[in-house]
Every structure is written in C-alpha cells, then in structure tokens.
Amino acid sequence: MKHRIVVLGAGYAGANAAARLDRRLHPADTEILLINADAEFVERVRMHQLATGQDLRPRRLVDVFAGTGVQVLIAKVDAVDVERRTVTVVDAGGPRQIAYDQLVYALGSTATDRAVPGVTEHACHVTGKQYALQLRSRLADLTAGATVLVVGGGLTGIETVTEIAEARPDLRASLAARAGLGDWLSDKARNHLRRAVDRLGITVYEHADVTAVERAGVVTGDGRVIPADVTVWTAGFGVHPIAAATTLSVCATGQIVVDDTMRSVSHPDVYAVGDAAFAPGVTGTPLRMSCASGVPSAHLAADVIAARLTGDRIPANRIGYAGQCVSLGRRDALVQWVTPDDRPKPSALTGRTAARFKELICRTAAWSMSHPTGMLPTRRRRVLPTVASRTRTGG
C-alpha cells in the first residue's frame, strides 16, 4: 500500500510542498495528491498588475506538474476530518471524501473585513485572480478624474495604489493608512516611498482608521469622510475557516499552530505551511503572512516529512528574512533589507535597480515550483515500511 500525502492548496506554499515531496520520496512508495479549486497557479504577488490591465502568463497546474509524480485534482475543499483522516472535496462529479496518511494544509489566506461595515458590499480587493479581475473591470469603467481609494498602508496597499496611479494617471489615486506612511521602514526607504507617491500624484491620508466603507467612499474613526468612486480593501488578511472547524489546535487568527518543523502541535500527521500556519522562524518569532514565508516553510515541511518517512536526519528550521520587496509601479521599487526576524536595517535598495530585483524575486517564486530543490540534485528515497505503518496508525 502506498503512503498517501494530500496537499491542500496550490499557491506558492502548497505547490512547492508537493513538488519538493516528489523530489524527496520514491514514487514506488508514495502517492502525492495536490488539491486546488483553481485549475491555474495564481501568482498572487502580481495581482495588482492583473488588476491594472496587465496580462499574466497562464500556468495550468496539470502542465506545471506534467511528468512528475504529483497528481492534480481540481476541486474545492469543503471540510477536513483530522480524526478520520479524510478531506471532503467538491468537484464536477459532486462531493466525495479522500483519505490521507499525511496532510499538508496550505489553503492560504484571503481578505478579511476586520468587522468594518460595508467592506463586503462596497470594496474590491486583490487577494485572488477573480477579485483582481473584478477590480480590473471596475477600473476600466472609470472615466478621467474619478477617484480610487486604497485602504491599507502595508505592502499590498502600497503596491496596489502605486500600480494604479502609474497605469491610470488620469485617475485620482489615494491611500488611507492607519499609521504613518511606511513607518516600519528605514529612513532611506521611507523617504524614497514618499518621493514615489508624490511623483505619482497619490494623495495619502495618514493615521486614518477606516471604520466604515460606503458606496461613495469611507468614514474614519475621527469622523472624516474620504470620497471614492472605487474603494480597494487591503487592510486585513485572514485564513480560510476550514482549519478552525476541526479539532486542530489553532490560534486566535484561525491559523494552525505548528512546531519548528511545520508539524501540527495537536495532530502529528498534519503539517501546515504558508499563511495557514502559525509558525516560528529561525529566531522563534512567528512568521508573517507572505510569499517570503510560504516557500521556505513548504520546503522545510516537505524535507521533514521525507526525513521522518525515510529515517533520515530531521532538518533544522532556518527560516528567516532578508528583505521586504515593494514595487512602486513597473519602473520603481524599494527593497528594505531586514534582520532574520524582519526588523528593518538602515540600508535599502531603491529605484530601477530595486524594480529589477523585485521582478527577479517574483519570477524566482514561480520558477521554484518546477525547481523545488533549486539547482541541487533530486534524491528520491525509499520509505521505511515500519515508519509508514506507524504513521498510518497514529504512532
């Protein structure tokens, strides 16, 4: 009987986990099933580009994993039963259950309204392909002089508002940030960011805590009304509620609590990676939701699973950060160098050089699916029968 590993979600984390498992385990002993609702791999870090009219290269999952040992199932994950070790999915044939020996949970995150009234009814967001295309349609319908307000002063908000301002200079782009603009950045990076938004003609509302979204704009905690023909919400991200509906140990955000090997602290046959995991990095500090966390956590989980199944040495958690890359349109960017626990260093890369670096990072993230071990050789090891049997019985 083959050892079945089911991977839920084919974003950066899930796709990399499945691909790396395929390179670590012998196909005679294992079956790797990747389940995803969308037939295409979505480059989430480029959704602001898609929203502003740029076309992205399509990457069908069946093509990405053609010729590998990864089986792809296009289906929506409806529920997980971690006691019975089954996943309920819904595909073209209707609902059905799939059993697993080990589960890699990588369903990622989506926008959350933070309990702010009107977000669902009146705001767009860019957390997925369908949502980015909806924003794209809304922007295409706007005439010159219309106002677009992006709510949220984090990386996603900054990238979205600068992309819109550059692609549609005929619109009035604005940004509402709860704190100061780029106040987590070094002086050099923050000054460059302010010059960029000034150059692009972006109006910035700092220390604006949005408490309601309306059809024609937003309302802030101090009673200000900020007008907008289109509001884009980037002020909060949350995980899918499936994990919280199980007996898995989850934190207040609904993320699965894992140890430093990405293994669930409550269910040893479950691993969580990417945004779905509440996971420590190399310094013990929890990893933030990002592609920069997703890919290395996926690689670590795959290597740990393979090591435990084959009797190899368990790899150490060395996940740490080096930089935060922020595009400011297509020809400008900043790269804030950071410590392994994500604190900014004084130095930063800016301008066209930073834009080229950011583009390289985006391409590398997509490239990693097809090259999950980098340029290192593939080493497919045989599963130890006693270990696989113990895993199936919960030992």
Secondary structure by P-SEA (a helix, b strand, c coil): ccbbbbbccccaaaaaaaaaaaaccccccbbbbbbbcccccccccaaaaaaaccccbbbbcccccccccbbbbbccccccccccbbbbbbcccccccccccbbbbcccccccccccccccccccccccaaaaaaaaaaaaaccccbbbbbccccaaaaaaaaaaaaaccccbbbbbbcccccccccaaaaaaaaaaaaaabbbbbcccccccccccccccccbbbbbbcbbbbccccccccccccccccccccccccccccccccccccbbbccccccccccccccccccccccaaaaaaaaaaaaaaaaccccccccccccbbbbbccccbbbbbbbcccccccccccccaaaaaaaaaaaaaaaaccccccccbbbbbbbccaaaaaaaaacc
